Each structure stands twice: as C-alpha cells, then as structure tokens.
Amino acid sequence: MKLKYMGILTAALMTVSGAANAESLFDVYVGATIGVGGATMYANDSELSRSAQSAGAVLGLDIPVFRFELEYDYMQTKETRMHIGMINAYAKLPLPAVKPYLGVGIGNIFDGKEQNTGFEMESAAAYQAMLGVTFDIPVLPIDIDVEGRALYAPDVYDIAGEKPDYLQYEARLKLRYVF
C-alpha cells in the first residue's frame, strides 16, 4: 500500500518540477566566438586596412525577446593585437528554431599593442553593432549564432599628436552552451 502512494508522490513531484523548469523566464549560457574580417585604422587623412581575426568568450542571460551578455575578445591583425571587454544587448524574434537578432554593445579596449613599433595602445572606449541569426538545436542545449559585426574604437592611441580610430568588421560564429 505504501509503495503505491510513494509512486504517485514521485510522479507528481516530477511533473511539478518539470513544468517549473519548462516555464523558466531566462536561460544562462556560456560560449565561444571566432571571427574573420578586416580592420582599418583611420588617422588624419590616411587609412591602413588589413585582414583581421578574433576569438573570444561570452557569458550571458537569454530571455524570450532579449539577450544580454558579457564578452571578451582577442583581436589581431598583422600589426596590432588587442584585448576588448564588451557588454552587449540583443533584441530577437522568438521563433521556434531560427531566431534573427539585432544587437549593440559598449565596452573598452583594455590592452593593445602595435607590433611594428612596440607602442602600447591606451585604454579606449569601443562600440559595436551586430546583426545575425541563432540556430536552436532542439535536442541539445546548444545554440549556434552566425553574425556580422562592426566594432568602432575612437582614439586608440596618441603618438606624435596623431589619434587614429579603429574600425573592425567581421563575420562571426558563436557557439553557446545553454544551462
């Protein structure tokens, strides 16, 4: 007799806890990014363009229509290396499997170096805009983002009164593990 009641109680608790989990308001995730594109330094009346690569990590919060994340990126061109920290916000369409999104971010270049001269970049504000699509893997807790991104940082260093601006544009792939 007691076994029967124990089975009913267990089934009821599993149903309640499963329903509570299915209706959670947000998901926490971690992820990694990789990107390729180009970078241009604008100084006075000249510009220097190079191919660029980036790699990074993200930690975020995903709610039905918005997504917020902390992002670290390491970017490099032939001449420059830099570390960037960003706070991003995204607006997305809550479709079942494929979710287009638009995002913006603000942050800081906190470490950078010009390889040819050995000159270190100053701490500078950075801004970015992203446009992409998220592919939701139904069976696995993994999301894949494919996005285009443009990052702008004014006055990245001051050398002989010259303060160049930095613009990077790239295609990125982001793999996110959703808890």
Accessible surface in RSA format (square Angstrom, percent):
REM  Atomic radii and reference values for relative SASA: ProtOr
REM  Chains: A
REM  Algorithm: Lee & Richards
REM  Probe-radius: 1.40
REM  Slices: 20
REM RES _ NUM      All-atoms   Total-Side   Main-Chain    Non-polar    All polar
REM                ABS   REL    ABS   REL    ABS   REL    ABS   REL    ABS   REL
RES MET A   1   177.18  91.8 130.18  86.2  47.01 111.9 121.00 102.9  56.18  74.4
RES LYS A   2   180.89  88.2 174.29 106.9   6.60  15.7 119.04 107.1  61.85  65.9
RES LEU A   3   152.07  84.7 143.96 103.0   8.11  20.4 146.85 103.1   5.22  14.0
RES LYS A   4   132.71  64.7 119.50  73.3  13.22  31.5  75.89  68.3  56.82  60.5
RES TYR A   5   133.74  62.4 129.81  73.9   3.93  10.2  90.99  68.4  42.75  52.7
RES MET A   6   118.35  61.3 116.18  76.9   2.17   5.2 102.59  87.2  15.77  20.9
RES GLY A   7    40.82  50.3   0.00   N/A  40.82  50.3  35.22  96.7   5.60  12.5
RES ILE A   8   104.00  59.2  98.84  73.6   5.16  12.4 102.72  74.0   1.28   3.5
RES LEU A   9    98.80  55.0  96.17  68.8   2.63   6.6  98.58  69.2   0.22   0.6
RES THR A  10    67.63  48.1  65.78  66.7   1.85   4.4  49.75  66.8  17.88  27.0
RES ALA A  11    58.04  53.4  51.62  79.7   6.42  14.6  56.79  80.0   1.25   3.3
RES ALA A  12    50.08  46.1  41.25  63.7   8.84  20.1  49.45  69.6   0.63   1.7
RES LEU A  13   109.05  60.7 106.86  76.5   2.19   5.5 107.20  75.3   1.85   5.0
RES MET A  14   132.61  68.7 123.78  81.9   8.82  21.0 105.84  90.0  26.77  35.5
RES THR A  15    96.84  68.9  86.19  87.4  10.65  25.4  69.78  93.7  27.06  40.9
RES VAL A  16   100.57  66.2  96.58  87.4   3.99   9.6  99.49  86.4   1.08   2.9
RES SER A  17    69.48  58.7  59.49  79.4   9.99  23.0  47.49 101.1  21.99  30.8
RES GLY A  18    39.32  48.5   0.00   N/A  39.32  48.5  34.43  94.5   4.89  11.0
RES ALA A  19    50.05  46.0  40.22  62.1   9.83  22.4  47.88  67.4   2.17   5.8
RES ALA A  20    67.99  62.5  47.82  73.8  20.17  45.9  57.54  81.0  10.44  27.7
RES ASN A  21   114.81  79.2 101.56  98.1  13.25  31.9  21.18  51.0  93.63  90.5
RES ALA A  22    88.71  81.6  46.86  72.3  41.85  95.2  59.48  83.8  29.23  77.4
RES GLU A  23   134.71  77.3 114.01  86.3  20.70  49.3  45.00  87.0  89.71  73.2
RES SER A  24    61.06  51.6  33.46  44.7  27.59  63.6  31.88  67.9  29.17  40.9
RES LEU A  25   137.94  76.8 132.95  95.1   4.99  12.5 133.88  94.0   4.06  10.9
RES PHE A  26   108.64  54.4  97.85  60.6  10.79  28.1 100.52  60.9   8.12  23.2
RES ASP A  27    57.74  40.4  55.71  55.4   2.03   4.8   2.71   6.4  55.03  54.9
RES VAL A  28    60.05  39.5  57.92  52.4   2.13   5.1  57.92  50.3   2.13   5.8
RES TYR A  29     0.00   0.0   0.00   0.0   0.00   0.0   0.00   0.0   0.00   0.0
RES VAL A  30    58.96  38.8  58.73  53.2   0.23   0.6  58.73  51.0   0.23   0.6
RES GLY A  31    15.59  19.2   0.00   N/A  15.59  19.2   8.74  24.0   6.85  15.3
RES ALA A  32    59.44  54.6  56.27  86.8   3.17   7.2  56.40  79.4   3.03   8.0
RES THR A  33     6.91   4.9   0.00   0.0   6.91  16.5   1.82   2.4   5.09   7.7
RES ILE A  34   107.55  61.2 106.19  79.1   1.36   3.3 106.19  76.5   1.36   3.7
RES GLY A  35     3.15   3.9   0.00   N/A   3.15   3.9   2.84   7.8   0.31   0.7
RES VAL A  36    94.32  62.1  92.62  83.8   1.71   4.1  92.62  80.5   1.71   4.6
RES GLY A  37    28.86  35.6   0.00   N/A  28.86  35.6  19.88  54.5   8.99  20.1
RES GLY A  38     7.69   9.5   0.00   N/A   7.69   9.5   7.06  19.4   0.64   1.4
RES ALA A  39     3.92   3.6   2.33   3.6   1.58   3.6   2.54   3.6   1.38   3.7
RES THR A  40     4.23   3.0   3.69   3.7   0.53   1.3   0.88   1.2   3.35   5.1
RES MET A  41    23.74  12.3  21.90  14.5   1.85   4.4  21.87  18.6   1.88   2.5
RES TYR A  42    85.74  40.0  82.29  46.8   3.45   9.0  57.92  43.5  27.82  34.3
RES ALA A  43    10.29   9.5   8.16  12.6   2.13   4.9   9.60  13.5   0.69   1.8
RES ASN A  44   129.84  89.5  84.85  82.0  44.99 108.3  36.39  87.6  93.45  90.3
RES ASP A  45   154.12 108.0 114.38 113.8  39.74  94.0  43.84 103.2 110.27 110.0
RES SER A  46    73.23  61.9  62.30  83.1  10.93  25.2  49.92 106.3  23.31  32.7
RES GLU A  47   114.15  65.5  84.86  64.2  29.29  69.7  27.88  53.9  86.27  70.4
RES LEU A  48    81.91  45.6  78.34  56.0   3.57   9.0  79.60  55.9   2.31   6.2
RES SER A  49    59.75  50.5  39.83  53.2  19.91  45.9  32.08  68.3  27.67  38.8
RES ARG A  50    92.86  39.0  82.09  41.8  10.77  25.6  22.20  30.3  70.66  42.8
RES SER A  51    78.29  66.2  65.54  87.5  12.75  29.4  40.89  87.1  37.40  52.4
RES ALA A  52     0.64   0.6   0.13   0.2   0.51   1.2   0.13   0.2   0.51   1.3
RES GLN A  53    73.45  41.1  73.32  53.6   0.13   0.3  35.40  75.4  38.05  28.9
RES SER A  54     4.85   4.1   0.00   0.0   4.85  11.2   3.10   6.6   1.76   2.5
RES ALA A  55    49.31  45.3  48.00  74.1   1.31   3.0  48.22  67.9   1.09   2.9
RES GLY A  56    13.94  17.2   0.00   N/A  13.94  17.2   6.00  16.5   7.95  17.8
RES ALA A  57    52.21  48.0  50.06  77.3   2.15   4.9  50.25  70.8   1.96   5.2
RES VAL A  58     7.42   4.9   0.00   0.0   7.42  17.9   3.07   2.7   4.35  11.8
RES LEU A  59    89.57  49.9  87.61  62.7   1.96   4.9  87.61  61.5   1.96   5.3
RES GLY A  60     8.25  10.2   0.00   N/A   8.25  10.2   5.89  16.2   2.36   5.3
RES LEU A  61    67.74  37.7  67.65  48.4   0.10   0.2  67.65  47.5   0.10   0.3
RES ASP A  62    15.90  11.1  13.28  13.2   2.62   6.2   2.51   5.9  13.39  13.4
RES ILE A  63    50.72  28.9  48.38  36.0   2.34   5.7  50.72  36.5   0.00   0.0
RES PRO A  64    84.89  61.9  72.92  66.5  11.97  43.5  83.28  68.8   1.61  10.0
RES VAL A  65    67.37  44.3  65.62  59.4   1.75   4.2  65.62  57.0   1.75   4.7
RES PHE A  66    96.10  48.1  96.10  59.5   0.00   0.0  96.10  58.3   0.00   0.0
RES ARG A  67     0.75   0.3   0.75   0.4   0.00   0.0   0.00   0.0   0.75   0.5
RES PHE A  68    91.57  45.8  89.88  55.7   1.69   4.4  90.33  54.8   1.23   3.5
RES GLU A  69     5.27   3.0   0.00   0.0   5.27  12.6   3.90   7.5   1.38   1.1
RES LEU A  70   101.18  56.4  99.07  70.9   2.12   5.3  99.31  69.7   1.87   5.0
RES GLU A  71     7.64   4.4   0.04   0.0   7.60  18.1   2.49   4.8   5.14   4.2
RES TYR A  72    84.67  39.5  83.59  47.6   1.09   2.8  72.24  54.3  12.43  15.3
RES ASP A  73     0.05   0.0   0.04   0.0   0.01   0.0   0.00   0.0   0.05   0.1
RES TYR A  74    69.11  32.3  68.62  39.0   0.49   1.3  51.52  38.7  17.59  21.7
RES MET A  75     0.79   0.4   0.31   0.2   0.48   1.1   0.40   0.3   0.39   0.5
RES GLN A  76    60.09  33.6  59.13  43.2   0.96   2.3   4.89  10.4  55.21  41.9
RES THR A  77    10.61   7.5   5.23   5.3   5.38  12.8   5.67   7.6   4.94   7.5
RES LYS A  78   154.59  75.4 131.13  80.5  23.46  55.9  90.16  81.1  64.44  68.6
RES GLU A  79    10.88   6.2  10.88   8.2   0.00   0.0   4.29   8.3   6.58   5.4
RES THR A  80     6.10   4.3   6.10   6.2   0.00   0.0   4.62   6.2   1.48   2.2
RES ARG A  81    69.80  29.3  69.03  35.2   0.77   1.8  16.85  23.0  52.96  32.1
RES MET A  82     0.99   0.5   0.90   0.6   0.09   0.2   0.99   0.8   0.00   0.0
RES HIS A  83    48.45  26.5  48.45  33.7   0.00   0.0  28.25  29.1  20.20  23.5
RES ILE A  84     0.03   0.0   0.00   0.0   0.03   0.1   0.00   0.0   0.03   0.1
RES GLY A  85    23.73  29.3   0.00   N/A  23.73  29.3  21.43  58.8   2.30   5.2
RES MET A  86     5.31   2.7   0.11   0.1   5.19  12.4   1.53   1.3   3.78   5.0
RES ILE A  87   109.72  62.4 106.62  79.4   3.10   7.5 106.62  76.8   3.10   8.4
RES ASN A  88     0.90   0.6   0.00   0.0   0.90   2.2   0.50   1.2   0.40   0.4
RES ALA A  89    38.66  35.6  35.69  55.1   2.97   6.8  36.04  50.8   2.62   7.0
RES TYR A  90     3.02   1.4   0.04   0.0   2.98   7.7   2.48   1.9   0.54   0.7
RES ALA A  91    48.50  44.6  43.50  67.1   5.00  11.4  43.92  61.9   4.57  12.1
RES LYS A  92    18.52   9.0  11.04   6.8   7.48  17.8   5.32   4.8  13.20  14.1
RES LEU A  93   104.11  58.0 104.02  74.4   0.09   0.2 104.02  73.1   0.09   0.3
RES PRO A  94    79.90  58.2  56.65  51.6  23.25  84.5  57.28  47.3  22.62 140.6
RES LEU A  95    86.64  48.2  84.38  60.4   2.25   5.7  85.11  59.8   1.53   4.1
RES PRO A  96   124.52  90.8  99.29  90.5  25.23  91.7 112.31  92.7  12.21  75.9
RES ALA A  97    52.66  48.4  48.73  75.2   3.93   8.9  50.04  70.5   2.62   6.9
RES VAL A  98    65.05  42.8  62.66  56.7   2.39   5.8  62.66  54.4   2.39   6.5
RES LYS A  99    33.52  16.4  33.52  20.6   0.00   0.0  16.24  14.6  17.28  18.4
RES PRO A 100    49.47  36.1  48.38  44.1   1.09   3.9  48.62  40.1   0.84   5.2
RES TYR A 101     6.42   3.0   0.33   0.2   6.09  15.8   5.55   4.2   0.87   1.1
RES LEU A 102   109.69  61.1 106.53  76.2   3.16   7.9 106.53  74.8   3.16   8.5
RES GLY A 103     1.95   2.4   0.00   N/A   1.95   2.4   1.84   5.0   0.11   0.2
RES VAL A 104    92.85  61.1  92.25  83.5   0.60   1.4  92.25  80.2   0.60   1.6
RES GLY A 105     9.23  11.4   0.00   N/A   9.23  11.4   3.81  10.4   5.42  12.1
RES ILE A 106   101.48  57.7 100.13  74.6   1.35   3.3 100.13  72.1   1.35   3.7
RES GLY A 107    21.05  26.0   0.00   N/A  21.05  26.0  14.59  40.0   6.46  14.5
RES ASN A 108    58.67  40.5  58.67  56.7   0.00   0.0  25.37  61.1  33.30  32.2
RES ILE A 109     0.43   0.2   0.33   0.2   0.10   0.2   0.33   0.2   0.10   0.3
RES PHE A 110   112.31  56.2  86.62  53.7  25.69  66.8  87.83  53.2  24.48  70.1
RES ASP A 111    66.92  46.9  62.82  62.5   4.10   9.7  14.26  33.6  52.66  52.5
RES GLY A 112     3.14   3.9   0.00   N/A   3.14   3.9   2.26   6.2   0.88   2.0
RES LYS A 113    90.41  44.1  90.38  55.5   0.03   0.1  35.77  32.2  54.64  58.2
RES GLU A 114    19.60  11.3  19.60  14.8   0.00   0.0   5.27  10.2  14.33  11.7
RES GLN A 115    82.66  46.2  59.61  43.6  23.05  54.9  11.82  25.2  70.84  53.7
RES ASN A 116   116.27  80.2  77.51  74.9  38.76  93.3  27.75  66.8  88.52  85.6
RES THR A 117    93.67  66.6  55.59  56.4  38.08  90.8  63.24  84.9  30.43  46.0
RES GLY A 118    38.11  47.0   0.00   N/A  38.11  47.0  20.57  56.5  17.54  39.3
RES PHE A 119    64.07  32.1  58.69  36.4   5.38  14.0  64.06  38.8   0.01   0.0
RES GLU A 120   110.64  63.5 100.41  76.0  10.23  24.4  29.01  56.1  81.63  66.7
RES MET A 121    14.65   7.6   0.01   0.0  14.64  34.9   0.04   0.0  14.62  19.4
RES GLU A 122    91.40  52.5  82.74  62.6   8.66  20.6  37.60  72.7  53.79  43.9
RES SER A 123    81.80  69.1  50.41  67.3  31.39  72.3  39.65  84.4  42.15  59.0
RES ALA A 124     9.09   8.4   1.78   2.7   7.31  16.6   9.09  12.8   0.00   0.0
RES ALA A 125    44.15  40.6  33.98  52.4  10.16  23.1  35.86  50.5   8.29  22.0
RES ALA A 126     0.00   0.0   0.00   0.0   0.00   0.0   0.00   0.0   0.00   0.0
RES TYR A 127    95.69  44.7  94.85  54.0   0.84   2.2  62.27  46.8  33.41  41.2
RES GLN A 128     9.18   5.1   0.00   0.0   9.18  21.9   4.29   9.1   4.89   3.7
RES ALA A 129    52.59  48.4  49.05  75.7   3.55   8.1  49.61  69.9   2.99   7.9
RES MET A 130     2.07   1.1   0.00   0.0   2.07   4.9   1.88   1.6   0.19   0.3
RES LEU A 131   121.50  67.7 116.70  83.5   4.80  12.1 116.70  82.0   4.80  12.9
RES GLY A 132    12.10  14.9   0.00   N/A  12.10  14.9   8.73  24.0   3.36   7.5
RES VAL A 133    37.74  24.8  37.74  34.2   0.00   0.0  37.74  32.8   0.00   0.0
RES THR A 134     3.06   2.2   3.06   3.1   0.00   0.0   2.72   3.7   0.34   0.5
RES PHE A 135    82.44  41.2  82.32  51.0   0.13   0.3  82.44  50.0   0.00   0.0
RES ASP A 136    46.86  32.8  39.14  39.0   7.72  18.2   1.86   4.4  45.00  44.9
RES ILE A 137    55.42  31.5  53.15  39.6   2.27   5.5  53.15  38.3   2.27   6.2
RES PRO A 138   124.60  90.8  84.82  77.3  39.78 144.6  94.64  78.1  29.95 186.1
RES VAL A 139   137.62  90.6 108.22  98.0  29.40  70.8 114.01  99.1  23.62  64.1
RES LEU A 140    97.21  54.1  90.31  64.6   6.89  17.3  91.73  64.4   5.48  14.7
RES PRO A 141    62.29  45.4  50.79  46.3  11.50  41.8  61.88  51.1   0.42   2.6
RES ILE A 142    48.66  27.7  47.94  35.7   0.72   1.7  47.94  34.5   0.72   2.0
RES ASP A 143    10.73   7.5  10.73  10.7   0.00   0.0   0.05   0.1  10.68  10.7
RES ILE A 144    51.50  29.3  51.50  38.4   0.00   0.0  51.50  37.1   0.00   0.0
RES ASP A 145     0.00   0.0   0.00   0.0   0.00   0.0   0.00   0.0   0.00   0.0
RES VAL A 146    71.25  46.9  68.64  62.1   2.62   6.3  68.64  59.6   2.62   7.1
RES GLU A 147     5.92   3.4   0.00   0.0   5.92  14.1   4.64   9.0   1.28   1.0
RES GLY A 148    35.86  44.2   0.00   N/A  35.86  44.2  29.31  80.4   6.55  14.7
RES ARG A 149     9.10   3.8   1.17   0.6   7.92  18.9   2.42   3.3   6.68   4.0
RES ALA A 150    44.87  41.3  41.08  63.4   3.79   8.6  41.39  58.3   3.49   9.2
RES LEU A 151     0.13   0.1   0.10   0.1   0.03   0.1   0.13   0.1   0.00   0.0
RES TYR A 152    84.96  39.7  84.67  48.2   0.29   0.8  66.11  49.7  18.86  23.2
RES ALA A 153     0.00   0.0   0.00   0.0   0.00   0.0   0.00   0.0   0.00   0.0
RES PRO A 154    39.69  28.9  36.16  33.0   3.52  12.8  36.16  29.9   3.52  21.9
RES ASP A 155    68.81  48.2  63.39  63.1   5.42  12.8  14.82  34.9  53.99  53.8
RES VAL A 156     0.08   0.1   0.08   0.1   0.00   0.0   0.08   0.1   0.00   0.0
RES TYR A 157    27.83  13.0  27.08  15.4   0.75   2.0   3.56   2.7  24.28  29.9
RES ASP A 158    56.48  39.6  43.33  43.1  13.15  31.1   8.89  20.9  47.60  47.5
RES ILE A 159    69.88  39.8  66.15  49.3   3.73   9.0  68.78  49.5   1.10   3.0
RES ALA A 160   109.92 101.1  55.13  85.1  54.79 124.6  76.47 107.7  33.45  88.6
RES GLY A 161    67.88  83.7   0.00   N/A  67.88  83.7  34.10  93.6  33.79  75.7
RES GLU A 162    63.88  36.7  63.05  47.7   0.83   2.0   5.16  10.0  58.73  47.9
RES LYS A 163   109.40  53.4  92.76  56.9  16.64  39.6  37.84  34.1  71.56  76.2
RES PRO A 164     3.50   2.5   3.50   3.2   0.00   0.0   3.50   2.9   0.00   0.0
RES ASP A 165    35.95  25.2  35.95  35.8   0.00   0.0   1.84   4.3  34.11  34.0
RES TYR A 166     2.63   1.2   2.63   1.5   0.00   0.0   1.65   1.2   0.97   1.2
RES LEU A 167    48.80  27.2  48.80  34.9   0.00   0.0  48.80  34.3   0.00   0.0
RES GLN A 168     1.46   0.8   0.58   0.4   0.87   2.1   0.57   1.2   0.88   0.7
RES TYR A 169    99.35  46.4  99.29  56.5   0.06   0.1  76.99  57.9  22.36  27.6
RES GLU A 170    12.17   7.0   0.45   0.3  11.72  27.9   6.48  12.5   5.69   4.6
RES ALA A 171    65.03  59.8  58.21  89.8   6.82  15.5  59.19  83.4   5.84  15.5
RES ARG A 172     4.89   2.1   0.00   0.0   4.89  11.7   2.98   4.1   1.91   1.2
RES LEU A 173    87.13  48.5  84.75  60.6   2.39   6.0  84.75  59.5   2.39   6.4
RES LYS A 174     0.00   0.0   0.00   0.0   0.00   0.0   0.00   0.0   0.00   0.0
RES LEU A 175    92.91  51.7  89.78  64.2   3.13   7.9  89.78  63.0   3.13   8.4
RES ARG A 176     1.81   0.8   1.64   0.8   0.17   0.4   0.17   0.2   1.64   1.0
RES TYR A 177   101.15  47.2  99.09  56.4   2.05   5.3  59.58  44.8  41.57  51.2
RES VAL A 178    22.59  14.9  19.87  18.0   2.72   6.6  19.87  17.3   2.72   7.4
RES PHE A 179   140.93  70.5  93.47  57.9  47.46 123.5 122.19  74.1  18.74  53.6
END  Absolute sums over single chains surface
CHAIN  1 A    10365.8       8783.6       1582.2       7481.0       2884.8
END  Absolute sums over all chains
TOTAL         10365.8       8783.6       1582.2       7481.0       2884.8
